[in-house]
Structure formats: structure tokens, C-alpha cells
């Protein structure tokens, strides 16, 4: 379940838990940190280091918060973060891990979150071989 802290990723987690309990499945909660170098015009190295540390801290806090919602979950729950392009990392991780299903929100925290389907969700469904459930 890729999460970004948005309302839609929370809904996806709820749906994944519901499915997981019925199917006796393990769940992996996944967050992707977009590297600072992806942002143009960052030239200050101190700012870069602080921003990277802040992003890592936010990712860890988000994963920890969501893991707490699974404390009584009957299966195994893992959480992990990766750095990179969110869609690429989701596809890569899901396929390398031989997951049966990716459950993700239809939109996230991106700048164009009001589009019909988020750009990350759209990229994932067009490039992944694993089954995907998009939750609204």
C-alpha cells in the first residue's frame, strides 16, 4: 500500500486492511521520498541536507503513524520507504517483491490532486504487471 499522507492513501490503507483480513494476507506500507535533487534551483548545500533530513523524518513519522493502525492486525505488517520517483519505485518494489496486489489511492498530495486520477496512480497502472486496486 503506497502512502503519502493524503486522505486517499488513508482510505487505501483501510481498504487494504479489510481485504487483508478476509484473505489472511500480509501487508507492506510503502512511502516514497522524492529526492531533493528533483527540485530545480536547490543550490544551498545546508538547505539540501536539512531538507533531506526533514523528508526522511516525515516519512518515518508517517509510516510509524500508519503502522499503529495495524497493531491488532492478524497478519504481518511491514513498512518501508524508498527514495526516487514515486511511480517508478512503486512499480519496481511491487514487481521485485512478487506482491499479489497494490492497493493505492486515486489521488495524492500532488499539485494537481483534483485531476480524475492522480499522475502517480496513472503511471503505476500503465507500467506495472502486478494487479492494482485504485481506491476512491
C-alpha positions as CSV (number, residue, x, y, z in Angstrom):
1,X,0.0,0.0,0.0
2,X,1.8,3.1,-1.2
3,X,1.0,6.1,1.1
4,X,1.8,9.8,1.0
5,X,-0.3,11.1,3.9
6,X,-3.2,12.1,1.8
7,X,-6.8,11.3,2.5
8,X,-6.8,8.9,-0.4
9,X,-3.8,6.9,0.9
10,X,-5.6,6.6,4.3
11,X,-8.7,5.2,2.5
12,X,-6.4,2.8,0.6
13,X,-4.9,1.5,3.9
14,X,-8.4,0.9,5.3
15,X,-9.4,-1.0,2.2
16,X,-6.1,-3.0,2.2
17,X,-6.7,-4.0,5.8
18,X,-10.3,-5.0,5.0
19,X,-9.1,-7.2,2.1
20,X,-6.1,-8.5,4.0
21,X,-8.2,-9.6,7.0
22,X,-10.5,-11.5,4.7
23,X,-7.7,-13.1,2.6
24,X,-5.3,-13.7,5.5
25,X,-2.7,-11.5,3.8
26,X,0.4,-9.8,4.9
27,X,0.6,-6.0,4.2
28,X,3.5,-3.7,3.3
29,X,3.0,0.0,3.9
30,X,5.3,1.9,1.4
31,X,6.3,5.5,1.2
32,X,8.5,7.1,-1.4
33,X,10.6,10.2,-0.7
34,X,11.2,12.2,-3.8
35,X,14.9,13.3,-3.7
36,X,15.6,17.0,-3.3
37,X,17.7,17.0,-6.5
38,X,14.4,16.5,-8.3
39,X,13.5,20.0,-7.3
40,X,15.1,22.7,-9.5
41,X,17.2,25.5,-8.2
42,X,18.4,24.0,-5.0
43,X,21.9,25.3,-4.7
44,X,22.4,25.7,-0.9
45,X,24.0,22.5,0.5
46,X,23.0,23.2,4.1
47,X,19.4,23.6,3.0
48,X,19.7,20.4,1.0
49,X,20.9,18.4,4.0
50,X,18.2,19.9,6.3
51,X,15.5,19.3,3.7
52,X,16.6,15.7,3.1
53,X,16.7,15.0,6.9
54,X,13.2,16.6,7.2
55,X,11.8,14.4,4.4
56,X,13.2,11.3,6.0
57,X,11.8,12.3,9.4
58,X,8.4,12.9,7.8
59,X,8.4,9.6,6.0
60,X,9.4,7.7,9.2
61,X,6.6,9.6,11.2
62,X,4.0,8.8,8.5
63,X,5.0,5.1,8.4
64,X,5.0,4.8,12.2
65,X,1.6,6.5,12.5
66,X,0.0,4.2,9.9
67,X,1.7,1.1,11.4
68,X,0.0,1.9,14.7
69,X,-3.4,1.4,13.0
70,X,-2.3,-2.2,12.3
71,X,-1.2,-3.2,15.8
72,X,-4.0,-5.7,16.1
73,X,-3.8,-6.9,12.5
74,X,-3.8,-10.7,12.3
75,X,-1.1,-10.9,9.6
76,X,2.4,-9.5,9.2
77,X,2.7,-5.7,8.6
78,X,5.9,-4.2,7.2
79,X,6.7,-0.6,6.4
80,X,9.4,0.7,4.2
81,X,10.5,3.8,2.4
82,X,12.5,4.3,-0.8
83,X,13.9,7.4,-2.5
84,X,13.1,8.2,-6.1
85,X,10.2,8.8,-8.4
86,X,7.1,7.6,-6.6
87,X,5.5,5.7,-9.6
88,X,8.8,4.1,-10.6
89,X,9.6,3.0,-7.1
90,X,6.1,1.6,-6.5
91,X,6.3,-0.4,-9.8
92,X,9.8,-1.7,-9.1
93,X,9.2,-2.6,-5.5
94,X,5.9,-4.4,-6.2
95,X,7.3,-6.4,-9.0
96,X,10.6,-7.3,-7.3
97,X,8.7,-8.3,-4.2
98,X,6.3,-10.5,-6.1
99,X,3.3,-8.8,-4.5
100,X,-0.2,-10.0,-5.5
101,X,-1.9,-6.7,-5.3
102,X,-1.1,-3.0,-4.9
103,X,-3.8,-1.0,-3.2
104,X,-3.5,2.7,-3.7
105,X,-5.5,5.9,-3.5
106,X,-6.7,7.5,-6.7
107,X,-5.1,10.9,-5.8
108,X,-2.4,12.0,-3.5
109,X,-0.8,15.2,-2.3
110,X,0.5,16.3,-5.7
111,X,-0.1,19.8,-7.1
112,X,-2.8,18.5,-9.5
113,X,-4.7,16.4,-6.9
114,X,-8.0,17.5,-8.4
115,X,-7.5,15.5,-11.6
116,X,-9.7,12.5,-12.3
117,X,-6.8,10.1,-11.4
118,X,-3.5,11.2,-9.9
119,X,-0.4,11.2,-12.0
120,X,1.3,8.6,-9.8
121,X,-1.7,6.3,-9.9
122,X,-2.0,6.7,-13.6
123,X,1.7,5.9,-14.2
124,X,1.6,2.9,-11.9
125,X,-1.4,1.3,-13.6
126,X,0.1,1.8,-17.0
127,X,3.6,0.3,-16.2
128,X,3.0,-2.4,-13.6
129,X,2.5,-6.1,-14.2
130,X,1.0,-6.6,-10.7
131,X,-2.7,-6.2,-10.2
132,X,-3.7,-2.7,-8.8
133,X,-6.8,-1.7,-6.9
134,X,-7.3,2.1,-7.1
135,X,-9.4,3.3,-4.2
136,X,-11.6,6.4,-4.3
